[in-house]
């Protein structure tokens, strides 16, 4: 017999002494796109916040009005931006337009990566599993620890002097 009765069919089955089959609800996600066929998402990392729009295209990435190779000159940062596309298997299929503020270049690259991942998942919900398994949909909550009173930095003390 079922521990908890959730519907009238289950209640009727319990009254008749027959075990009812459990009802399993599946969540079907709909694509979220604007009038221009773009998906929008906000990505965050450290103090950086990125607003990201993606649309089908040839793989062109624009950050703050500049090409990705100009804005993020280091190859490591460019690789970080390409990770969501390679994990989802949609490399060179989407154009990205991003505006990013705050933080340094590393934090901004992480914020754009987070925004691209969220936007890809909204554009095509079938990509959610791969992006979530890679950990790209989770905001990296690590931030700089604040400086404490009586300390040189967050944890570093001033040099100890015996005399």
N, C-alpha and C positions, 0 to 999 in steps of 0.2 A: 504494500500500500504506500502511496506517495506521502512524504512528510508534509508537504505544503500544497494546498490546492490554489491554483492561479487563475483558472477559468471555469466557466459554467460547464463545459464539456468534461473537464476533469472532475468536477463535483458530481455530475451525473454518473460518470464511470465509477467513482468511489461508492456512490449510493447503490449501484448495481453489483458492486464487488469485482468489477473488471479494472485492470490496470490501464490507465490512459497513457498514450504516447506523449512524451514531453514536447512542448512546442519550442522550437529554436528560432529566434529572430536573428536575421542577418542584416548587418548595416550595409546599405548600398550608398556609396558616396557619388554625388553628382559633380561633374566638372564645374568650376567656378571661373567664369570669364566675363570680361566687360564687353561693351558694344563693339570695340575694335578687335575682339578676339584675343585679348591679352589676359594673362593671369598675373595678379599682384600679390606680393607678400613682403613682410618686413623681417629682416634678419638682424640679429644682435650678437655682439661679441665684445667683451670688455666694455669700453666706453663708446664703441662705434655702433652706429645704427644705419642700416642700409635699407632703402626702399627699392624694390626690384620688380620690374615688369618683364615677362617673357612672352614671346609670340613665335609661331613657326617661322623659320628662316634658314639662313645659311651658316649659323654659328658665330655671328658677329657679336662681340661683347663690348659694350660702351659703359664706362664708369665716369660719372661726373662730366659727361660730354667728350671724354677722351677715349681712345682705344685702350683695351686692356694692357697691351704690351707697353704702352707709354705710361699709363697711370701706375701699374704694378710692374716695374722694370725687372725685379728679381724673378728668376724662373720658378723658384719655390712658391711664390705667391700666385703665379699664373697656374701652376699645377693645382693649388688649393681650389681655385675657381673652376677648374675643369673636372674635379672629382665627382660632383653630383651627376654630371652628364655621363661619365664613363660607368659609374655604378648603375645608373638607370638604363644604360645602353642606348642613349639618344644623342650621341656626340654629333655636333654640327647639324642639328635639326632645329635648334631654337636660337633666336636672336635675343640678347639680353640688354636691357637698358637699366642702369642702376645709378642712384644718387646715394652717396654715403657721407656721413658727417661724424666727427668725433674720433678720438683715439688715434693710434698710429697706423702705419701701413699693415702690420700683421693683424691687428684687430679688425681693420676695415676689410681685409681679405676674408677673414673668418665670418664677418657679418654678411658680406655679399654671398659667400658660400651657403650660409644658413638661409638667406633669402631666396636664393636660386632653388634650393632643395624644397622649401615650402611652396614656392610658386609652381615648380614641376609637379608636385603632389596635388596641387589644386587644379592644374591644367589637365592632368591625366591621372585620376585616382588609382589606376592599376600600377603606377610606379611607386606607390606609397610603401609597399612591403620591402622593396629593395633599399629604398632610402632610409626607412626606419631601422632596418637590420644593420645598415652601415653606421647608424647613429647620427645622421645628418639633420634629422628633424628636431633633435634635442638641443636647446640653447645651452652653450657652455657657460655655466654660471660662475666660473672662476674670475675674480676681479682682484685688483691690487688691494692688499691689506692696508688699513689706515695707519698713519703715524701715531704713536702713543706719547703721552706726556712723560717727560723725563728720559726719553730715549732718543738716539740719534736718528733712527728710522723706525720702521714698524717693530722690529725686534732687536736691532743692533743697539748695544749700550755704548755709552761713552767710555774712553779708556780709563781703566781703574788705576788710581794712584794711591800707594800706601802712605806716602808722606806729602 
